[in-house]
Amino acid sequence: MKKSLIWLLTGVMAITFGALLYFQIMYLENMVKMREAQFSEIVLRCLSSTGAYLEKRETMHFLQEDIAVMESSIMDYNNQASSIWGLSKGPLSNEIIDSISGLISEQSQALGLTGGLEQQIGRPGSIDNIQNRYRNMQQTLRGQYLYQRGLLNEVILSILRDAGNRPPKERADSTIIRDYLNNELQESGLNMPFNFSVTNARGQLIYTTNKFEKESPKNLYTQTLFPNTGTPLKLNVEFPQRNRYIFSSVRFIIPTLIFTVILLIVFLITIIMAFRQKKLSEIKTDFIHNMTHELKTPISTISLASQMLNDSSVRKSEASLNRLAGVISDETKRLQFQVEKVLQMSVFDNSDASVKLSVTDANEVIQNVVDTFKIKVEKFGGSISSNLRARDSFVEVDQMHFTNIIHNLLDNAIKYRDEDRAPNLGVETLNPNEKTLQIRVKDNGIGIKKEDLRRIFDKFYRVPTGNRHDVKGFGLGLAYVKKMVEIFKGSISAESEFGKGSVFIINLPLA
């Protein structure tokens, strides 16, 4: 697949996922806002209903007191009149007429009637005359009562103005508020706990429930009580579980949002892995092409040398035989080295392939590799030394791969030598503790920068070498070393100072 097509598909999928995620977030945000507005509307309506209920209760309280006073006055009047009328069924005596005259005078004065008693009932008179006069008086009293009833609104306003003198705890009883507000909330579908407090107009606390947060209440709603009567009060209500209630209605969206994010992450990882695999595939293809060329060269040289050996004139010359033998030996070593590179590639695909662990003397293997490298180091005018002072050097490794580990480290030291000074290499073994063998490979090469030091063991990573083009490789050497050390249950690290050299430290468990 072409890289441009991969980028196109990546862009389309990224835009799709981004739009999907955006719309889900917007939908979730709008749902939360709608639920918050709905919750606030219900709470404010219930608080307003509670405030109106308290005002009705207070109005009823004063009206009941007023009605009780009026009923008591009327009852007294009727009782007095009934007792007078029941004294006699015939002509009234002077004592009865005097009593009726006194009662009528009191009621006339109470109603503001003018004129003397004689003008109302006359004297002397019969019972029929008095009854007619008294009936006229009742009609007058009824008219006065109807007039006062028309002034009921003004009477109620005056009552509400006087209500401010009542104690606040009597006006806003906590039990009544709790029960009524709880019933209103449940009827509106909000069955959840709440705490409340009552304060005066200056914000001074009158009383509060036990769990109400006085300093920094959360999700607080306020309703003014008795705004038109005396000193107004404030009802403050908080809902500790408000957020839980709001998000409970939209919790089904959260899993879809999470799954979308997970799907987006998986998509990004897949794209990254696809690019990496494409890069690895290209590198492997180049590696195979180059390796094929590298293998053909020594094979062709060995084949040519073997053909020359069949020439009788060449066999007669000892110098020619020695020269051809040297060529065959060198090309054989070169071919062996290239085959080992291919073997190293197979390790990354199957770490258990061709790994046969056995107890090996590390000092002996290292000394053999050092002896092999002496000629190569001396070729550049340098030196290599070994300080194998580990008293216990037996480890459980694959001898061939362990040899390749030391060989690769020393080969890198030669490749990345400093052109301005002779290479100086050293290999050291020691026992930092009774269970570990430590191998230290030192060089005085160009060193490694700090930003590259943490990536030198990555597969196919190569440290930039500036304008130098003589260093060949594919970034597999140190990755192979790390892989094999881990298979041997050990660890490897590197210390380096740019321009001065590097030290590679391998720790292996003793057998």
PyMOL commands that set and color helices and strands:
alter all, ss='L'
color gray80, all
select helices_A, chain A and resi 3-85+94-111+117-121+127-150+152-165+168-171+174-187+242-248+253-309+312-316+318-349+362-379+399-415+450-453+477-487
alter helices_A, ss='H'
color red, helices_A
select strands_A, chain A and resi 195-200+205-208+220-225+233-238+358-361+383-388+394-397+424-433+436-443+491-497+501-509
alter strands_A, ss='S'
color yellow, strands_A
deselect
rebuild
show_as cartoon
